[in-house]
Amino acid sequence: MSAKVRTKYICSNCGAETLKWMGRCPQCGEWNTLEERVETPAPKSMGPSLSVNLQGNAKPQKLSAIHFNGDKRILLHMKEVDRPLGGGIVKGSVILWGGEPGIGKSTLILQICHAMASQGEGVLYCSGEESEIQVKIRAERLHVNDENCYIYAGSSIDSILKEAETLKPSMLVIDSIQTMYISGVDSPMGSPAQIRDCTSALVRFAKQTNISVMIVGHVTKEGNLAGPRILEHMVDVVFYLEGDRSYQFRVLRTVKNRFGSTAESGLFVMEGNGLKGIEDPSRYMLRNRSDSAPGSMVVACMEGLRPVLVEIQALTVHSVLAIPRRIAAGCDYNRMIILLAVLEKRARIPFSSDDVYLNVAGGFRVKETAADLGITLALVSVKKDIPLPRGLMALGEIGLTGEVMPVSKIGPRLKEAVKMKFSRFILPEGNREEVTDFCKSSGLTAFMDSVVFVKHLSEAVEYIL
């Protein structure tokens, strides 16, 4: 008796399944993404048979009876990668790298391969996007030429895992998961079903062989990893490499980490010979700053657990349009609209007839409200055409009533500012006790004389005017 054929519809964006076609996916809301699939109940192959079979030998064990030799991480000696990883690569872990095409994922992965191979660890780099010659060209640009680094150009997960089982490297790299396929899955390459099943085979391979696996994935226009959302739940670590390709600055953000903190991040600058870690990000971000221009203000933002000083640039001009322009680069547009409304209502400074432009210099993206006070003072400065005092920094979140609310981690922010020779500060009244404790513990008692504490936005505006 022949197997019964069943037809279903799968969303190419999120992987949701329905039994009938609809114009809009009921799960993610995208239009015209449901694709017809015909399947039979025959079992699917989930990759080649491995010499290690956990399912046949797995038995419950007492936690106290489980031991390891202590050699559980591989240190790369790349500070901006080791830190987000939690102290190196855990053997047998699966790490997912996301980011837009061209942002530098493959470059950074090849540098990590070099760091591994330099320590005598074997690496198998599998590319479904490039040939061996193309990978070699990129490797020469990055000065990577290691005997322990093997290159494999192919898209079959079955063949890749067979080669990995033969070579037994310390790390397997898949670049990228969207170009891979596995036998037994009728879906086309890059579909949610293929991505899910390929990742499942790689995860099982990593756990059975104790070989670390790095998977490169592209992102959608919304900034999410292409493929089903379950992909992020299957792996151990999820990284996003972010940045504007117009700038050299890159940020490695940790979204998920089973072996470390998600608060850590790595900062890089893209150079001709690859990505280079930034030891002093504040100095790098302020290297070209001019103190005399109205509308320029420095704020201290937290990038993971590290404070980074960035320059906020504001510009306002009289608008010739019925509806003035509002443009924000490097910060949240809606937050800028709120701050303009608070300035007009609570500080009596009109912006309704002006075009307003806001920019964060250097390609950095401000995501926290601690920069609110700095942004508003930069807007007031350019509106009144008054340069802000030299060495001034302002921190504080601004509410809709105009109150200046306290910010978190005020101590590390001030420590970084003092290191960068800032000598005058406008801070929230709610942070007075923390600032006082910081000054006493750091031996900066005289530092309190240069701090102005404010409760309302109007007090800060009056101070600079």
C-alpha positions in Angstrom: 0.0 0.0 0.0 1.5 3.3 -1.0 2.1 6.0 1.6 -0.5 8.7 1.8 0.6 12.1 0.4 -0.3 15.1 2.4 -0.1 18.7 1.4 0.6 21.6 3.8 1.8 25.2 3.6 4.9 26.4 5.3 5.8 30.1 6.0 9.2 30.9 4.4 9.8 33.6 7.1 9.0 31.9 10.4 8.4 28.2 9.5 4.8 28.1 10.7 2.7 25.3 9.2 -1.0 25.4 8.1 -3.2 22.9 6.2 -4.6 25.5 3.8 -3.2 28.5 1.9 -3.7 32.0 3.3 -2.5 35.3 2.0 -1.0 36.2 5.3 0.9 34.0 7.7 -1.1 33.6 11.0 2.1 33.4 13.0 4.3 36.2 11.9 1.9 38.4 9.9 4.0 38.4 6.7 2.2 38.5 3.4 2.6 35.9 0.6 5.1 33.8 2.4 3.1 30.5 2.6 4.6 27.9 0.3 3.1 24.6 -0.7 4.9 21.4 0.5 4.0 17.8 -0.4 5.2 15.3 2.2 4.9 11.6 2.9 5.1 10.0 6.4 8.5 8.4 5.5 11.1 9.0 8.2 13.6 11.7 7.4 17.4 11.3 7.6 18.9 13.6 10.1 22.5 13.3 9.0 25.1 10.5 8.6 25.4 7.8 11.2 28.2 8.6 13.6 30.5 6.3 15.4 29.2 7.8 18.7 25.6 7.1 19.5 24.3 8.8 22.6 20.7 7.7 22.3 21.6 4.0 22.5 23.9 4.4 25.6 22.3 7.3 27.5 21.4 6.5 31.1 20.6 8.8 34.0 23.7 9.8 36.1 24.1 11.4 39.5 25.3 15.0 39.2 28.0 14.3 41.8 29.3 11.4 39.7 29.8 13.5 36.6 33.4 14.6 36.2 35.5 16.5 33.7 39.2 17.1 33.4 38.9 20.9 33.8 40.0 21.6 30.2 36.6 22.8 29.2 37.4 26.0 27.3 39.7 27.0 24.5 41.2 30.4 25.0 41.5 32.3 21.7 43.6 35.2 23.0 41.3 37.6 21.3 40.0 39.7 24.2 37.0 41.1 22.3 35.8 37.5 21.5 36.9 35.7 24.6 35.1 38.1 26.9 31.6 37.7 25.3 32.2 33.9 25.1 32.7 33.9 28.9 36.4 33.1 28.8 36.9 31.1 25.6 35.1 28.4 23.5 33.5 25.6 25.5 34.3 22.2 23.9 31.2 20.7 22.2 29.3 24.0 22.2 27.3 25.3 19.2 27.7 29.0 18.5 25.5 30.9 16.1 26.8 34.1 14.5 24.2 36.5 13.0 24.6 39.7 11.1 23.9 41.4 7.8 25.7 40.3 4.7 29.0 42.1 4.3 29.2 43.2 8.0 32.3 41.1 8.6 31.1 37.7 10.0 33.2 35.5 7.7 36.2 37.7 8.3 35.9 37.4 12.1 35.3 33.7 11.9 38.4 33.2 9.7 40.4 35.2 12.3 39.1 32.9 15.0 40.1 29.9 12.9 43.6 31.4 12.7 43.7 31.8 16.5 42.6 28.2 17.0 45.1 26.8 14.5 47.9 28.8 15.9 47.5 26.8 19.1 47.7 23.5 17.3 44.0 22.9 17.3 42.5 21.5 14.1 39.8 23.5 12.3 37.5 22.5 9.5 36.0 25.6 7.6 33.1 24.6 5.4 31.8 27.2 3.0 28.6 26.9 0.9 29.1 30.4 -0.5 32.7 30.4 -1.7 35.1 28.0 -3.4 38.4 27.0 -1.8 40.2 29.6 -4.0 37.9 32.4 -2.9 38.4 31.5 0.8 42.2 31.4 0.2 42.1 34.9 -1.3 40.4 36.2 1.8 42.7 34.3 4.1 45.8 35.9 2.4 44.3 39.3 3.0 44.0 38.4 6.7 47.4 36.8 6.8 45.9 33.4 7.6 47.9 30.4 6.4 47.9 27.6 8.9 48.6 23.9 8.4 45.9 22.9 10.9 43.1 24.8 9.1 41.2 22.8 6.5 38.9 24.3 3.9 35.9 22.4 2.4 33.6 23.9 -0.2 30.3 22.1 -0.2 26.7 22.4 0.9 25.8 18.8 2.0 25.6 18.4 5.8 25.9 14.7 5.3 29.3 15.0 3.5 30.5 17.7 5.9 29.9 15.6 9.0 31.6 12.6 7.4 34.7 14.7 6.7 34.6 16.1 10.3 34.3 12.6 11.7 37.4 11.6 9.7 39.5 14.7 10.5 38.3 15.1 14.1 39.0 18.8 14.3 38.6 20.9 17.5 36.2 23.2 15.7 33.8 22.9 12.7 32.6 26.1 10.9 29.5 26.3 8.8 29.4 29.4 6.5 26.5 29.8 6.1 23.6 27.7 7.4 21.3 29.2 4.7 23.4 27.5 2.0 23.3 24.0 3.5 21.0 21.1 2.9 20.5 17.6 4.3 19.3 14.5 2.6 15.7 13.3 3.2 14.3 16.8 3.4 12.3 17.8 0.3 12.4 21.5 1.1 14.7 23.7 -1.0 18.0 25.0 0.3 17.5 28.0 2.8 14.0 27.0 3.7 13.0 26.9 7.4 12.7 23.1 7.3 16.3 22.7 5.8 17.7 25.2 8.3 16.1 23.6 11.3 17.1 20.0 10.3 20.7 21.0 9.4 21.1 22.8 12.7 19.6 19.8 14.6 22.2 17.5 12.9 25.0 19.8 13.8 23.9 20.2 17.4 23.7 16.4 17.9 27.1 16.0 16.2 28.7 18.6 18.6 27.3 16.9 21.7 28.3 13.4 20.6 31.9 14.2 19.5 32.7 17.2 21.8 33.7 19.2 18.7 32.8 22.9 18.9 30.6 24.1 16.0 30.3 27.7 14.7 27.3 28.4 12.5 27.1 31.6 10.4 23.6 32.9 9.7 22.3 35.9 7.7 19.6 38.2 9.1 16.3 39.4 7.6 15.4 43.0 6.8 13.9 43.2 10.3 17.3 42.3 11.8 16.3 38.7 12.9 18.2 35.6 11.9 16.7 34.2 8.7 14.9 30.9 9.3 12.7 29.6 12.1 13.0 31.2 15.6 13.6 27.8 17.1 17.1 28.1 15.6 18.2 30.3 18.5 16.8 27.9 21.1 18.7 24.9 19.7 22.2 26.4 19.9 24.3 27.3 23.0 25.5 30.8 22.2 24.0 33.5 19.9 26.0 36.4 18.7 25.0 39.4 16.5 27.7 41.4 14.7 26.3 44.8 14.3 27.4 48.1 12.7 27.0 50.5 9.8 29.0 49.4 6.8 29.6 53.2 6.2 31.7 53.2 9.3 34.6 51.0 10.6 33.0 50.5 14.0 31.5 47.0 14.8 29.8 45.7 18.0 29.6 42.0 18.8 26.5 41.6 21.0 25.6 38.5 23.0 21.9 37.5 22.8 22.2 34.1 24.4 25.1 32.4 26.3 24.6 29.2 28.3 28.2 29.4 29.5 28.6 33.1 30.4 26.9 36.5 30.8 24.8 38.1 28.1 25.9 41.5 29.4 29.3 41.3 27.8 30.1 42.6 24.3 33.0 43.0 21.9 34.1 46.2 20.2 36.0 46.1 16.9 37.2 48.4 14.1 37.3 47.1 10.5 40.7 47.5 8.9 42.3 46.3 5.8 43.7 43.1 7.4 40.5 42.2 9.3 38.7 43.2 12.5 40.8 44.6 15.3 39.7 44.7 18.9 39.4 48.2 20.4 41.2 48.4 23.7 40.1 51.9 24.6 36.7 52.5 22.8 36.1 56.0 24.4 39.3 57.4 23.1 38.5 55.9 19.7 35.0 57.4 19.5 36.2 60.9 20.6 39.4 61.0 18.6 38.1 63.6 16.1 35.8 65.6 18.4 35.9 69.5 18.5 34.9 71.1 21.8 33.9 74.5 20.4 30.9 73.7 18.1 27.4 74.3 19.5 25.2 71.2 19.5 28.0 68.8 20.6 27.7 66.9 23.8 29.4 63.8 25.2 27.5 61.1 27.0 28.6 57.9 28.7 26.8 54.8 27.4 27.1 51.3 28.7 28.0 48.7 26.1 27.6 45.5 28.0 29.5 46.0 31.2 31.8 48.7 29.8 31.2 52.4 29.6 31.8 54.1 26.3 31.9 57.8 25.8 30.2 58.9 22.5 29.5 62.3 21.0 26.0 63.5 20.3 25.7 66.0 17.5 22.5 68.1 17.0 21.5 70.6 14.3 18.4 72.7 14.0 17.5 75.1 11.1 14.4 77.0 10.3 12.1 74.8 8.2 10.7 75.8 4.8 8.3 72.9 4.8 4.7 72.7 6.3 5.8 69.7 8.3 9.4 70.1 9.6 11.9 67.3 9.1 13.0 65.0 12.0 16.0 62.8 11.3 17.9 60.7 13.8 21.0 58.6 13.0 22.4 56.3 15.8 19.6 56.9 18.2 15.9 56.1 18.5 13.8 58.3 16.3 10.7 58.1 18.6 12.8 58.9 21.7 14.0 62.1 19.9 10.4 63.1 19.2 9.5 62.7 22.9 12.5 64.8 24.0 11.6 67.6 21.6 8.0 67.6 22.9 9.3 67.7 26.5 11.7 70.6 25.7 8.9 72.6 24.1 6.3 72.0 26.8 8.4 71.9 30.0 11.4 74.1 29.1 9.5 76.6 26.8 12.0 76.1 24.0 10.1 75.9 20.6 11.2 73.4 18.0 7.9 73.1 16.1 9.1 75.3 13.2 12.6 73.9 12.9 14.1 70.9 11.0 15.9 68.8 13.6 18.8 66.5 12.9 20.5 64.2 15.5 23.6 62.1 14.9 25.8 59.8 17.1 29.3 60.2 15.7 31.4 57.2 14.7 28.6 54.7 13.9 27.8 53.9 17.5 24.1 53.3 18.3 22.7 54.7 21.6 20.0 52.4 23.0 19.6 53.6 26.6 17.7 56.5 28.1 20.7 57.6 30.2 21.7 59.8 27.2 18.4 61.8 27.3 19.8 64.8 29.2 22.8 65.0 26.9 20.6 64.9 23.8 18.3 67.7 25.1 21.2 69.9 26.1 22.8 69.4 22.7 19.5 70.5 21.1 19.3 73.6 23.3 22.9 74.5 22.6 22.5 74.5 18.8 19.1 76.2 19.0 20.5 79.1 21.0 23.9 78.9 19.1 25.8 78.6 22.4 28.8 76.2 22.7 28.6 74.0 25.8 31.3 74.5 28.5 34.5 72.6 27.8 34.8 69.3 29.5 31.1 69.1 30.3 29.1 65.8 30.5 25.4 65.3 31.3 23.7 62.1 32.2 20.0 61.4 33.1 16.8 60.0 31.9 14.0 62.6 31.2 10.4 61.9 32.0 7.3 63.4 30.3 6.9 65.8 33.1 10.5 67.1 32.7 11.9 65.4 35.7 15.5 64.1 35.5 15.6 60.5 36.7 18.6 58.6 38.0 20.7 56.3 35.8 22.2 52.9 36.5 26.0 52.2 36.9 26.8 55.8 37.5 30.2 54.9 39.1 31.7 53.2 36.0 30.4 56.0 33.8 32.1 58.7 35.9 35.3 56.7 36.2 35.6 56.5 32.4 34.7 60.2 32.1 37.4 61.2 34.6 39.9 59.1 32.8 39.1 61.0 29.6 39.7 64.4 31.3 36.1 65.5 31.7 35.8 67.8 34.7 32.2 69.2 34.8 29.1 67.1 35.2 25.3 67.6 35.2 23.8 64.6 37.0 20.3 63.5 38.4 19.6 64.4 42.0 18.6 60.7 42.5 22.2 59.7 41.9 23.7 62.0 44.6 24.3 59.3 47.2 25.9 56.9 44.7 28.1 59.7 43.3 29.2 60.7 46.9 30.1 57.1 47.7 32.0 56.8 44.4 34.0 59.9 45.2 34.9 58.7 48.7 35.9 55.3 47.5 38.0 56.6 44.6 39.7 59.4 46.6 38.0 62.1 44.5 36.4 64.2 47.2 37.2 67.5 45.4 35.4 66.0 42.4 32.0 66.8 44.1 32.7 70.5 43.6 32.4 70.1 39.8 29.1 68.2 39.9 25.7 69.9 39.5 22.7 67.8 40.6 19.4 68.7 39.0 15.8 67.5 39.5 14.2 69.0 36.5 15.1 69.6 32.9 14.7 73.4 33.3 17.5 73.5 35.9 19.9 71.9 33.5 18.9 74.3 30.6 19.3 77.3 32.9 22.8 76.1 33.9 24.1 75.9 30.4 22.4 79.2 29.3 
